[in-house]
Amino acid sequence: MALYEHVFLARQDLSQQQVDALVEQYKGVITANGGTVGRVENWGLKSLTYRVKKNRKAYYALMDLDCPPAALNEMERQMGLSEDVLRFLTIKVDAHEEGASAMMQKREERSERGSFGDRDRGDRGPRSFGDRDRGGGGDRGPRSFGDREGGGGGDRGPRSFGGDRDGGAPRRPRDEAGAAE
C-alpha cells in the first residue's frame, strides 16, 4: 500500500465537532477500503489568502494515510461531493514525518536560525548604507557633471532648445481644435 499525506479545508461556518465528524467519516471510508489512518492533526480555523467558494476562513485538517489507491479515490470522490469540504490535496510520500507537522510546531521551534537581524554575516563585516549619501564614495572620486552651466552635455555637445529646428524655422503654433481631439 502507498503512503499519502492528505490535507483538506472545511467551511468556516462548521463547528469544531462537525469538522471532527468529517475526519471520522473519511477515516471510516479509508478503513472500509482496506487502509489505515495514522496521525490526524486539526490545524484549526485559519484565514485564507483569497476567497474560496465565498469563504474567507477555513478549518484545516491533515491525515497521514496508508491505503490502496482505490480507497484514496473513493475518499476524494466523497470529498468532491461534500459541500462542507472546500478544497483537498493529497501527496504521495516515501515515509511519514515523525512528530508534529510544521504547521503545529511553535514559532520558536520552527525558526532556529533567528530573525534576519540575528544572522551571522561571517567575514563580510557589518552592513552600512550611509556611505553613498554622505560623499564617502569608496574608491571613486567626486562626481563630475561637465560644463553644465555653459550648456555642454559631455561628449554630446551643447544642447539646443527652441528655435534652431530644421534649419532655424520656428515651430508652428498648435491648433486649439486639433489638441482637443
Sequence and secondary structure as in RCSB ss.txt:
>XXXX:A:sequence
MALYEHVFLARQDLSQQQVDALVEQYKGVITANGGTVGRVENWGLKSLTYRVKKNRKAYYALMDLDCPPAALNEM
ERQMGLSEDVLRFLTIKVDAHEEGASAMMQKREERSERGSFGDRDRGDRGPRSFGDRDRGGGGDRGPRSFGDREG
GGGGDRGPRSFGGDRDGGAPRRPRDEAGAAE
>XXXX:A:secstr
 EEEEEEEEEETTS HHHHHHHHHHHHHHHHHTT EEEEEEEEEEEEEEEEETTEEEEEEEEEEEEE HHHHHHH
HHHHHH SSEEEEEEEEESS  SSS TTTS HHHH TT  GGG   GGG     TTTTTT  TTS      STTT
T  GGG     SS BTTTB      HHHHH 
